Amino acid sequence: MQDVVRLPTRHAGAGELFQLLRDGRPRTRADLAAATGQARSTITARVDVLMAAELIAPAGEASSTGGRPPTTFAFRPSARVVLAVDLGATHARLAVTDLASTVLASTEASIAIADGPEAVLGWIAEHGRALVASTGRPLDDLVSVGVGLPGPVEHSTGRPINPPIMPSWDDADVRGILSDALGGPEVLVDNDVNLMALGEHRSAWPDVSDMLFVKVATGIGSGIISDGRLRRGAQGAAGDIGHIAVPGADDVPCRCGNLGCLEAVASGRAVAEHLRRAGLDAQTGADVVALVRSGDLAAGRAVRQAGRELGSVLAACVSLLNPSLVVIGGVVAEAGEHLIAGIREVVYQRSLPLATQHLRIVTSQARSQVGILGASAMAVDHVLSPAAVDRLLDAMVADGEVAEAAGSDAG
């Protein structure tokens, strides 16, 4: 008969207590009692159940003030793993991370999002399982999956809504398909730029309360951090600046069906098309970046002009949202200062002086990993929320009681 560890049952509120320990700093029971105002017996019961769930572990002893040194406890990020998925129009990046969003294993490949949900999600499930196995962890340790999609997503359902560059993805049950294929973990889905904003904020600018992340690649989009939190809007469409009309571009068709969208004149795809008409070999945003880095003057001028077009839209965003930081990411941002110079030129000229007084406009520090870091952060935040931790503990207590009862009957 397998031994069963019965968990303590006085764990109500353990999820809230756990939030104090998520920063990784070791604390004693007395520290936790002082921070929460709860009785020492309550703290002890909640610490015990969090240790039984392996979410925290002893972290050495604190300095003694007389008598036996007290034990400290700290967050144990290795308790579970999550799968982070960053999908673009032509790429897929996967990573298995721990609960502190530290990447344990990763892979990437060229894929076409236009191949549809069955092909793309099937690829993710296959390679996701292999990636978890490569870390030496069983699939049961996978508690959550975070997915970024290159189109509008209704965050509450995880379903893409009329995505312009994702034919056959409209209303696809991404959460259900991936959860079933990966053994039942919770799956969360969001727009890729929202997750880039979250990833950049957590990894590079955690002390900045108000920032705007702008992706310039095959398409253009933005993610909004306001008062330290990601803002999605009523239906998850906040930040969709790529389809704001640009003055003077009324005759330029966009893939969304409208004319004169920012994406149609300033995206990597649009700049590449402009350079092809000028006789240069440029099919993608990456080709544009390669030309700029090789010193091609026409490519440099085209990217700077794209920056100006982008700046004309961002100037309004800066005046409306008043961020202290604008971060530019995506493949075209790798073209050096050309894009940033064009953006700064227009934003500082057209935005309100008060809004730009302390405004910084910079390129992404997380670069190609930013989407993965954001997808991991979204998944981790969900499974480590107070309510989710309490649900986990409830399930573990119930399983322990069932197993113990079955063992007693068998004996």
C-alpha positions as a Markdown table, in Angstrom:
| # | Residue | x | y | z |
|---|---|---|---|---|
| 1 | Met | 0.0 | 0.0 | 0.0 |
| 2 | Gln | 1.4 | 3.4 | -1.0 |
| 3 | Asp | 1.9 | 5.8 | 1.8 |
| 4 | Val | -0.3 | 8.9 | 1.7 |
| 5 | Val | 0.6 | 12.2 | 3.3 |
| 6 | Arg | -2.6 | 13.8 | 4.6 |
| 7 | Leu | -2.4 | 17.6 | 4.2 |
| 8 | Pro | -3.5 | 19.9 | 7.0 |
| 9 | Thr | -7.1 | 21.1 | 6.5 |
| 10 | Arg | -6.7 | 24.6 | 8.0 |
| 11 | His | -5.5 | 26.2 | 4.8 |
| 12 | Ala | -8.3 | 28.7 | 4.0 |
| 13 | Gly | -6.4 | 31.9 | 3.0 |
| 14 | Ala | -3.2 | 30.1 | 2.3 |
| 15 | Gly | -3.3 | 31.5 | -1.2 |
| 16 | Glu | -3.3 | 35.1 | 0.1 |
| 17 | Leu | -0.4 | 34.3 | 2.4 |
| 18 | Phe | 1.5 | 32.7 | -0.5 |
| 19 | Gln | 1.5 | 36.1 | -2.4 |
| 20 | Leu | 3.8 | 37.5 | 0.2 |
| 21 | Leu | 6.4 | 34.8 | -0.5 |
| 22 | Arg | 6.3 | 35.0 | -4.3 |
| 23 | Asp | 9.1 | 37.6 | -4.4 |
| 24 | Gly | 11.5 | 34.9 | -3.3 |
| 25 | Arg | 12.7 | 36.6 | -0.1 |
| 26 | Pro | 12.9 | 34.2 | 2.8 |
| 27 | Arg | 10.7 | 35.0 | 5.8 |
| 28 | Thr | 10.1 | 33.4 | 9.2 |
| 29 | Arg | 6.7 | 32.6 | 10.6 |
| 30 | Ala | 7.0 | 35.6 | 12.8 |
| 31 | Asp | 7.7 | 37.8 | 9.8 |
| 32 | Leu | 4.5 | 36.5 | 8.1 |
| 33 | Ala | 2.5 | 37.0 | 11.3 |
| 34 | Ala | 3.7 | 40.6 | 11.6 |
| 35 | Ala | 3.0 | 41.3 | 7.9 |
| 36 | Thr | -0.5 | 39.9 | 8.0 |
| 37 | Gly | -1.6 | 40.5 | 11.6 |
| 38 | Gln | -2.7 | 36.8 | 11.8 |
| 39 | Ala | -2.2 | 34.5 | 14.8 |
| 40 | Arg | 1.0 | 32.4 | 14.9 |
| 41 | Ser | -1.1 | 29.2 | 14.9 |
| 42 | Thr | -2.9 | 30.3 | 11.7 |
| 43 | Ile | 0.4 | 31.2 | 10.0 |
| 44 | Thr | 1.8 | 27.8 | 11.0 |
| 45 | Ala | -1.1 | 25.9 | 9.5 |
| 46 | Arg | -0.9 | 27.8 | 6.2 |
| 47 | Val | 2.9 | 27.4 | 6.0 |
| 48 | Asp | 2.5 | 23.7 | 6.6 |
| 49 | Val | 0.0 | 23.2 | 3.8 |
| 50 | Leu | 2.0 | 25.3 | 1.3 |
| 51 | Met | 5.1 | 23.2 | 2.1 |
| 52 | Ala | 3.1 | 20.0 | 1.6 |
| 53 | Ala | 2.1 | 21.4 | -1.8 |
| 54 | Glu | 5.8 | 22.1 | -2.4 |
| 55 | Leu | 5.1 | 25.7 | -3.3 |
| 56 | Ile | 7.4 | 26.9 | -0.5 |
| 57 | Ala | 10.4 | 25.2 | 1.2 |
| 58 | Pro | 12.7 | 25.9 | 4.1 |
| 59 | Ala | 15.4 | 28.4 | 3.2 |
| 60 | Gly | 17.8 | 28.3 | 6.1 |
| 61 | Glu | 17.7 | 29.9 | 9.5 |
| 62 | Ala | 17.3 | 33.6 | 10.4 |
| 63 | Ser | 19.6 | 35.3 | 12.9 |
| 64 | Ser | 18.8 | 34.4 | 16.5 |
| 65 | Thr | 17.7 | 37.0 | 19.0 |
| 66 | Gly | 18.1 | 34.4 | 21.8 |
| 67 | Gly | 17.3 | 30.8 | 21.7 |
| 68 | Arg | 17.0 | 28.5 | 18.7 |
| 69 | Pro | 17.3 | 30.4 | 15.3 |
| 70 | Pro | 13.9 | 30.5 | 13.6 |
| 71 | Thr | 13.5 | 28.7 | 10.2 |
| 72 | Thr | 12.8 | 30.8 | 7.1 |
| 73 | Phe | 10.6 | 29.9 | 4.2 |
| 74 | Ala | 10.7 | 30.9 | 0.5 |
| 75 | Phe | 8.9 | 30.4 | -2.7 |
| 76 | Arg | 9.9 | 27.2 | -4.6 |
| 77 | Pro | 9.6 | 28.1 | -8.3 |
| 78 | Ser | 10.5 | 24.5 | -9.4 |
| 79 | Ala | 7.3 | 23.1 | -7.9 |
| 80 | Arg | 5.6 | 23.1 | -11.3 |
| 81 | Val | 6.3 | 24.2 | -14.9 |
| 82 | Val | 4.4 | 26.2 | -17.5 |
| 83 | Leu | 4.5 | 26.2 | -21.3 |
| 84 | Ala | 4.9 | 29.6 | -23.0 |
| 85 | Val | 3.9 | 30.0 | -26.6 |
| 86 | Asp | 4.7 | 33.0 | -28.9 |
| 87 | Leu | 3.1 | 32.8 | -32.3 |
| 88 | Gly | 3.7 | 35.3 | -35.1 |
| 89 | Ala | 2.7 | 35.4 | -38.7 |
| 90 | Thr | 5.7 | 33.3 | -39.7 |
| 91 | His | 7.2 | 32.0 | -36.5 |
| 92 | Ala | 6.5 | 29.9 | -33.4 |
| 93 | Arg | 8.6 | 30.1 | -30.2 |
| 94 | Leu | 8.0 | 27.7 | -27.3 |
| 95 | Ala | 9.6 | 27.6 | -23.9 |
| 96 | Val | 9.1 | 25.6 | -20.7 |
| 97 | Thr | 9.6 | 27.8 | -17.7 |
| 98 | Asp | 9.4 | 27.4 | -13.9 |
| 99 | Leu | 7.1 | 29.4 | -11.8 |
| 100 | Ala | 9.5 | 32.4 | -11.7 |
| 101 | Ser | 9.4 | 32.5 | -15.6 |
| 102 | Thr | 13.0 | 31.2 | -15.8 |
| 103 | Val | 13.4 | 29.4 | -19.2 |
| 104 | Leu | 14.3 | 25.8 | -18.7 |
| 105 | Ala | 14.1 | 24.7 | -22.4 |
| 106 | Ser | 13.0 | 26.4 | -25.6 |
| 107 | Thr | 12.6 | 25.8 | -29.3 |
| 108 | Glu | 11.5 | 27.8 | -32.3 |
| 109 | Ala | 10.6 | 27.2 | -35.9 |
| 110 | Ser | 9.3 | 28.9 | -39.0 |
| 111 | Ile | 5.6 | 28.3 | -39.3 |
| 112 | Ala | 2.7 | 29.9 | -41.3 |
| 113 | Ile | -0.1 | 31.1 | -39.0 |
| 114 | Ala | -2.3 | 31.0 | -42.1 |
| 115 | Asp | -2.0 | 27.2 | -42.1 |
| 116 | Gly | -4.9 | 27.3 | -39.6 |
| 117 | Pro | -5.5 | 26.2 | -36.0 |
| 118 | Glu | -5.5 | 22.4 | -36.6 |
| 119 | Ala | -2.0 | 22.4 | -38.1 |
| 120 | Val | -0.4 | 25.1 | -35.9 |
| 121 | Leu | -1.9 | 23.9 | -32.6 |
| 122 | Gly | -1.0 | 20.3 | -33.4 |
| 123 | Trp | 2.6 | 21.4 | -33.9 |
| 124 | Ile | 2.5 | 23.2 | -30.6 |
| 125 | Ala | 1.1 | 20.2 | -28.7 |
| 126 | Glu | 3.6 | 17.8 | -30.2 |
| 127 | His | 6.7 | 20.0 | -29.6 |
| 128 | Gly | 5.3 | 21.2 | -26.2 |
| 129 | Arg | 5.1 | 17.6 | -24.9 |
| 130 | Ala | 8.7 | 16.9 | -26.2 |
| 131 | Leu | 10.0 | 20.1 | -24.6 |
| 132 | Val | 8.5 | 19.3 | -21.2 |
| 133 | Ala | 10.0 | 15.8 | -21.4 |
| 134 | Ser | 13.4 | 17.3 | -22.3 |
| 135 | Thr | 13.5 | 19.1 | -18.9 |
| 136 | Gly | 13.0 | 15.7 | -17.1 |
| 137 | Arg | 9.6 | 16.7 | -15.8 |
| 138 | Pro | 6.4 | 14.6 | -16.2 |
| 139 | Leu | 3.6 | 16.1 | -18.2 |
| 140 | Asp | 1.6 | 16.1 | -15.0 |
| 141 | Asp | 3.9 | 18.9 | -13.7 |
| 142 | Leu | 2.6 | 21.2 | -16.6 |
| 143 | Val | 0.0 | 23.3 | -14.8 |
| 144 | Ser | -0.6 | 26.1 | -17.3 |
| 145 | Val | 0.0 | 27.2 | -20.9 |
| 146 | Gly | 0.2 | 30.8 | -22.0 |
| 147 | Val | -0.3 | 31.6 | -25.7 |
| 148 | Gly | 0.2 | 34.8 | -27.7 |
| 149 | Leu | -1.6 | 35.1 | -31.1 |
| 150 | Pro | -0.9 | 37.7 | -33.8 |
| 151 | Gly | -4.5 | 39.0 | -33.9 |
| 152 | Pro | -7.4 | 40.2 | -31.8 |
| 153 | Val | -8.3 | 37.8 | -29.0 |
| 154 | Glu | -11.3 | 37.9 | -26.6 |
| 155 | His | -9.2 | 37.3 | -23.5 |
| 156 | Ser | -12.2 | 36.0 | -21.4 |
| 157 | Thr | -12.8 | 33.1 | -23.8 |
| 158 | Gly | -9.3 | 32.8 | -25.4 |
| 159 | Arg | -10.9 | 32.9 | -28.9 |
| 160 | Pro | -9.5 | 34.9 | -31.8 |
| 161 | Ile | -12.0 | 37.4 | -33.2 |
| 162 | Asn | -11.9 | 38.2 | -36.9 |
| 163 | Pro | -8.0 | 38.2 | -37.0 |
| 164 | Pro | -6.9 | 39.8 | -40.3 |
| 165 | Ile | -3.8 | 37.6 | -40.9 |
| 166 | Met | -5.2 | 34.4 | -39.5 |
| 167 | Pro | -7.7 | 32.9 | -41.9 |
| 168 | Ser | -9.8 | 30.1 | -40.5 |
| 169 | Trp | -8.8 | 31.0 | -36.9 |
| 170 | Asp | -12.0 | 33.1 | -36.1 |
| 171 | Asp | -13.6 | 31.8 | -32.9 |
| 172 | Ala | -11.2 | 28.8 | -32.8 |
| 173 | Asp | -11.3 | 27.1 | -29.4 |
| 174 | Val | -7.6 | 27.5 | -28.8 |
| 175 | Arg | -7.9 | 26.8 | -25.0 |
| 176 | Gly | -9.9 | 23.6 | -25.4 |
| 177 | Ile | -7.8 | 22.2 | -28.2 |
| 178 | Leu | -4.5 | 22.7 | -26.5 |
| 179 | Ser | -5.7 | 21.7 | -23.0 |
| 180 | Asp | -7.0 | 18.4 | -24.4 |
| 181 | Ala | -3.8 | 17.7 | -26.4 |
| 182 | Leu | -1.6 | 18.5 | -23.4 |
| 183 | Gly | -3.3 | 16.5 | -20.7 |
| 184 | Gly | -5.6 | 19.1 | -19.2 |
| 185 | Pro | -3.5 | 22.1 | -18.1 |
| 186 | Glu | -5.2 | 25.5 | -17.9 |
| 187 | Val | -4.7 | 27.4 | -21.1 |
| 188 | Leu | -4.7 | 31.2 | -21.4 |
| 189 | Val | -4.7 | 33.1 | -24.7 |
| 190 | Asp | -4.0 | 36.7 | -25.5 |
| 191 | Asn | -2.9 | 39.0 | -28.3 |
| 192 | Asp | 0.8 | 38.7 | -28.8 |
| 193 | Val | 1.6 | 42.4 | -28.3 |
| 194 | Asn | -0.2 | 42.4 | -24.9 |
| 195 | Leu | 2.1 | 39.6 | -23.8 |
| 196 | Met | 5.1 | 41.4 | -25.2 |
| 197 | Ala | 4.2 | 44.4 | -23.1 |
| 198 | Leu | 3.8 | 42.2 | -20.1 |
| 199 | Gly | 7.1 | 40.4 | -20.7 |
| 200 | Glu | 9.0 | 43.6 | -21.3 |
| 201 | His | 7.5 | 45.2 | -18.2 |
| 202 | Arg | 8.3 | 42.3 | -15.9 |
| 203 | Ser | 11.8 | 41.6 | -17.2 |
| 204 | Ala | 13.2 | 45.0 | -17.9 |
| 205 | Trp | 11.0 | 47.8 | -16.4 |
| 206 | Pro | 9.2 | 46.5 | -13.3 |
| 207 | Asp | 9.4 | 49.9 | -11.6 |
| 208 | Val | 7.7 | 51.7 | -14.5 |
| 209 | Ser | 4.0 | 52.1 | -13.8 |
| 210 | Asp | 2.9 | 53.5 | -17.2 |
| 211 | Met | 4.4 | 52.3 | -20.5 |
| 212 | Leu | 3.5 | 51.5 | -24.1 |
| 213 | Phe | 5.0 | 48.6 | -26.0 |
| 214 | Val | 4.9 | 48.8 | -29.8 |
| 215 | Lys | 5.6 | 45.9 | -32.0 |
| 216 | Val | 6.7 | 46.7 | -35.6 |
| 217 | Ala | 7.0 | 43.5 | -37.6 |
| 218 | Thr | 4.7 | 42.0 | -40.3 |
| 219 | Gly | 2.0 | 44.0 | -38.6 |
| 220 | Ile | 1.9 | 46.8 | -36.0 |
| 221 | Gly | 0.3 | 46.7 | -32.6 |
| 222 | Ser | 0.7 | 47.9 | -29.1 |
| 223 | Gly | 0.3 | 46.8 | -25.5 |
| 224 | Ile | -0.6 | 49.1 | -22.7 |
| 225 | Ile | 0.7 | 49.0 | -19.1 |
| 226 | Ser | -1.2 | 51.5 | -16.9 |
| 227 | Asp | -0.8 | 51.8 | -13.2 |
| 228 | Gly | 1.4 | 48.8 | -13.3 |
| 229 | Arg | -1.2 | 46.5 | -15.0 |
| 230 | Leu | -1.8 | 45.3 | -18.5 |
| 231 | Arg | -4.9 | 46.9 | -19.9 |
| 232 | Arg | -6.9 | 44.9 | -22.4 |
| 233 | Gly | -10.0 | 47.0 | -22.9 |
| 234 | Ala | -13.6 | 45.9 | -22.9 |
| 235 | Gln | -13.2 | 43.1 | -25.5 |
| 236 | Gly | -9.4 | 42.7 | -25.5 |
| 237 | Ala | -8.9 | 45.1 | -28.4 |
| 238 | Ala | -7.1 | 47.9 | -26.6 |
| 239 | Gly | -3.8 | 49.0 | -28.3 |
| 240 | Asp | -4.7 | 48.0 | -31.8 |
| 241 | Ile | -2.9 | 51.0 | -33.3 |
| 242 | Gly | -2.0 | 49.2 | -36.5 |
| 243 | His | -5.4 | 49.9 | -38.0 |
| 244 | Ile | -5.6 | 53.6 | -37.1 |
| 245 | Ala | -5.8 | 55.7 | -40.3 |
| 246 | Val | -2.8 | 57.7 | -41.3 |
| 247 | Pro | -3.4 | 61.0 | -43.0 |
| 248 | Gly | -2.4 | 61.1 | -46.7 |
| 249 | Ala | -2.5 | 57.3 | -47.2 |
| 250 | Asp | -6.2 | 57.0 | -48.2 |
| 251 | Asp | -5.3 | 55.0 | -51.3 |
| 252 | Val | -3.2 | 52.4 | -49.6 |
| 253 | Pro | -5.2 | 49.1 | -49.0 |
| 254 | Cys | -4.7 | 47.2 | -45.8 |
| 255 | Arg | -5.2 | 43.5 | -45.2 |
| 256 | Cys | -8.1 | 44.3 | -42.7 |
| 257 | Gly | -10.1 | 45.6 | -45.7 |
| 258 | Asn | -9.8 | 49.3 | -44.9 |
| 259 | Leu | -7.6 | 51.9 | -46.6 |
| 260 | Gly | -4.7 | 54.0 | -45.1 |
| 261 | Cys | -4.0 | 52.0 | -42.0 |
| 262 | Leu | -0.8 | 52.5 | -40.2 |
| 263 | Glu | 0.2 | 48.9 | -40.8 |
| 264 | Ala | -0.3 | 49.3 | -44.5 |
| 265 | Val | 2.3 | 52.1 | -44.7 |
| 266 | Ala | 4.8 | 51.5 | -41.8 |
| 267 | Ser | 5.0 | 47.8 | -41.1 |
| 268 | Gly | 7.9 | 45.6 | -42.1 |
| 269 | Arg | 5.8 | 44.2 | -44.9 |
| 270 | Ala | 4.9 | 47.6 | -46.2 |
| 271 | Val | 8.5 | 48.9 | -46.1 |
| 272 | Ala | 9.7 | 45.7 | -47.9 |
| 273 | Glu | 7.1 | 46.3 | -50.6 |
| 274 | His | 8.2 | 49.9 | -51.0 |
| 275 | Leu | 11.8 | 48.8 | -51.4 |
| 276 | Arg | 10.9 | 46.2 | -53.9 |
| 277 | Arg | 9.3 | 48.8 | -56.1 |
| 278 | Ala | 12.6 | 50.7 | -55.9 |
| 279 | Gly | 14.4 | 47.6 | -57.3 |
| 280 | Leu | 15.8 | 46.2 | -54.0 |
| 281 | Asp | 15.5 | 42.5 | -52.9 |
| 282 | Ala | 13.3 | 42.7 | -49.8 |
| 283 | Gln | 10.5 | 40.3 | -49.1 |
| 284 | Thr | 10.1 | 40.6 | -45.3 |
| 285 | Gly | 10.9 | 42.9 | -42.4 |
| 286 | Ala | 14.0 | 40.9 | -41.7 |
| 287 | Asp | 15.2 | 41.6 | -45.3 |
| 288 | Val | 14.7 | 45.3 | -44.6 |
| 289 | Val | 16.8 | 45.1 | -41.4 |
| 290 | Ala | 19.5 | 43.3 | -43.3 |
| 291 | Leu | 19.6 | 46.0 | -46.0 |
| 292 | Val | 19.8 | 48.8 | -43.3 |
| 293 | Arg | 22.6 | 47.0 | -41.5 |
| 294 | Ser | 24.5 | 46.6 | -44.8 |
| 295 | Gly | 24.5 | 50.4 | -45.1 |
| 296 | Asp | 21.8 | 50.7 | -47.9 |
| 297 | Leu | 20.8 | 54.4 | -47.8 |
| 298 | Ala | 17.4 | 53.8 | -49.4 |
| 299 | Ala | 16.5 | 51.2 | -46.8 |
| 300 | Gly | 17.6 | 53.5 | -44.0 |
| 301 | Arg | 15.5 | 56.4 | -45.4 |
| 302 | Ala | 12.5 | 54.1 | -45.8 |
| 303 | Val | 12.7 | 52.8 | -42.2 |
| 304 | Arg | 13.1 | 56.3 | -40.8 |
| 305 | Gln | 10.0 | 57.4 | -42.8 |
| 306 | Ala | 8.1 | 54.5 | -41.4 |
| 307 | Gly | 9.2 | 55.7 | -38.0 |
| 308 | Arg | 7.7 | 59.1 | -38.7 |
| 309 | Glu | 4.4 | 57.6 | -39.8 |
| 310 | Leu | 4.4 | 55.5 | -36.6 |
| 311 | Gly | 5.3 | 58.6 | -34.6 |
| 312 | Ser | 2.3 | 60.5 | -36.0 |
| 313 | Val | 0.0 | 57.9 | -34.4 |
| 314 | Leu | 2.0 | 57.5 | -31.3 |
| 315 | Ala | 2.0 | 61.2 | -30.6 |
| 316 | Ala | -1.8 | 61.0 | -30.1 |
| 317 | Cys | -1.3 | 57.9 | -27.9 |
| 318 | Val | 1.3 | 59.7 | -25.8 |
| 319 | Ser | -1.0 | 62.6 | -25.3 |
| 320 | Leu | -4.0 | 60.3 | -24.4 |
| 321 | Leu | -2.2 | 57.8 | -22.1 |
| 322 | Asn | 0.7 | 59.8 | -20.8 |
| 323 | Pro | 3.2 | 56.9 | -20.5 |
| 324 | Ser | 6.7 | 57.6 | -19.1 |
| 325 | Leu | 8.1 | 55.0 | -21.4 |
| 326 | Val | 7.5 | 53.8 | -25.0 |
| 327 | Val | 9.3 | 50.6 | -25.9 |
| 328 | Ile | 9.7 | 49.6 | -29.6 |
| 329 | Gly | 10.0 | 45.9 | -30.4 |
| 330 | Gly | 9.5 | 43.5 | -33.3 |
| 331 | Val | 11.9 | 42.7 | -36.1 |
| 332 | Val | 11.9 | 46.1 | -37.7 |
| 333 | Ala | 13.1 | 47.6 | -34.4 |
| 334 | Glu | 16.4 | 45.8 | -34.9 |
| 335 | Ala | 17.2 | 48.2 | -37.7 |
| 336 | Gly | 19.1 | 50.4 | -35.3 |
| 337 | Glu | 18.4 | 54.0 | -34.6 |
| 338 | His | 16.6 | 54.7 | -38.0 |
| 339 | Leu | 13.2 | 53.7 | -36.8 |
| 340 | Ile | 13.5 | 55.2 | -33.3 |
| 341 | Ala | 14.9 | 58.4 | -34.7 |
| 342 | Gly | 11.8 | 58.8 | -37.0 |
| 343 | Ile | 9.4 | 58.1 | -34.1 |
| 344 | Arg | 11.1 | 60.5 | -31.7 |
| 345 | Glu | 11.2 | 63.2 | -34.3 |
| 346 | Val | 7.4 | 63.3 | -34.6 |
| 347 | Val | 6.4 | 62.3 | -31.1 |
| 348 | Tyr | 8.4 | 65.1 | -29.4 |
| 349 | Gln | 7.2 | 67.6 | -31.9 |
| 350 | Arg | 3.5 | 66.8 | -31.9 |
| 351 | Ser | 2.7 | 65.6 | -28.4 |
| 352 | Leu | 1.9 | 67.9 | -25.5 |
| 353 | Pro | 5.1 | 69.2 | -23.7 |
| 354 | Leu | 3.8 | 68.0 | -20.4 |
| 355 | Ala | 3.3 | 64.5 | -21.8 |
| 356 | Thr | 6.9 | 64.3 | -23.2 |
| 357 | Gln | 8.7 | 66.1 | -20.4 |
| 358 | His | 10.1 | 62.9 | -19.0 |
| 359 | Leu | 9.2 | 60.5 | -21.8 |
| 360 | Arg | 11.7 | 57.9 | -22.9 |
| 361 | Ile | 11.4 | 56.1 | -26.3 |
| 362 | Val | 13.7 | 53.0 | -26.4 |
| 363 | Thr | 14.1 | 49.7 | -28.1 |
| 364 | Ser | 13.1 | 46.4 | -26.4 |
| 365 | Gln | 15.6 | 44.9 | -24.0 |
| 366 | Ala | 14.1 | 41.5 | -24.0 |
| 367 | Arg | 14.1 | 41.4 | -27.8 |
| 368 | Ser | 13.0 | 38.0 | -29.3 |
| 369 | Gln | 12.3 | 36.5 | -25.9 |
| 370 | Val | 9.8 | 39.2 | -24.9 |
| 371 | Gly | 6.7 | 37.3 | -26.1 |
| 372 | Ile | 7.8 | 34.1 | -24.3 |
| 373 | Leu | 8.4 | 36.0 | -21.1 |
| 374 | Gly | 5.0 | 37.6 | -21.3 |
| 375 | Ala | 3.2 | 34.3 | -22.1 |
| 376 | Ser | 4.9 | 32.7 | -19.1 |
| 377 | Ala | 4.1 | 35.6 | -16.8 |
| 378 | Met | 0.4 | 35.4 | -17.8 |
| 379 | Ala | 0.3 | 31.7 | -17.2 |
| 380 | Val | 2.1 | 31.9 | -13.9 |
| 381 | Asp | 0.0 | 34.8 | -12.6 |
| 382 | His | -3.1 | 32.8 | -13.2 |
| 383 | Val | -2.0 | 29.5 | -11.5 |
| 384 | Leu | -0.4 | 31.3 | -8.5 |
| 385 | Ser | -3.3 | 33.7 | -7.8 |
| 386 | Pro | -4.8 | 33.4 | -4.3 |
| 387 | Ala | -7.9 | 31.6 | -5.6 |
| 388 | Ala | -6.0 | 29.2 | -7.8 |
| 389 | Val | -3.6 | 28.3 | -5.0 |
| 390 | Asp | -6.6 | 27.6 | -2.7 |
| 391 | Arg | -8.2 | 25.5 | -5.4 |
| 392 | Leu | -5.0 | 23.5 | -5.7 |
| 393 | Leu | -4.8 | 22.9 | -2.0 |
| 394 | Asp | -8.5 | 21.9 | -1.8 |
| 395 | Ala | -7.9 | 19.3 | -4.6 |
| 396 | Met | -4.8 | 17.9 | -2.8 |
| 397 | Val | -6.6 | 17.6 | 0.5 |
| 398 | Ala | -9.5 | 15.9 | -1.2 |
| 399 | Asp | -7.2 | 13.5 | -3.0 |
| 400 | Gly | -5.3 | 12.7 | 0.2 |
| 401 | Glu | -8.5 | 11.9 | 2.1 |
| 402 | Val | -9.8 | 9.6 | -0.7 |
| 403 | Ala | -6.5 | 7.8 | -1.0 |
| 404 | Glu | -6.3 | 7.4 | 2.8 |
| 405 | Ala | -9.9 | 6.0 | 3.0 |
| 406 | Ala | -9.2 | 3.6 | 0.2 |
| 407 | Gly | -6.0 | 2.5 | 1.9 |
| 408 | Ser | -7.8 | 1.9 | 5.1 |
| 409 | Asp | -10.5 | -0.2 | 3.4 |
| 410 | Ala | -7.9 | -2.2 | 1.6 |
| 411 | Gly | -6.1 | -2.9 | 4.9 |
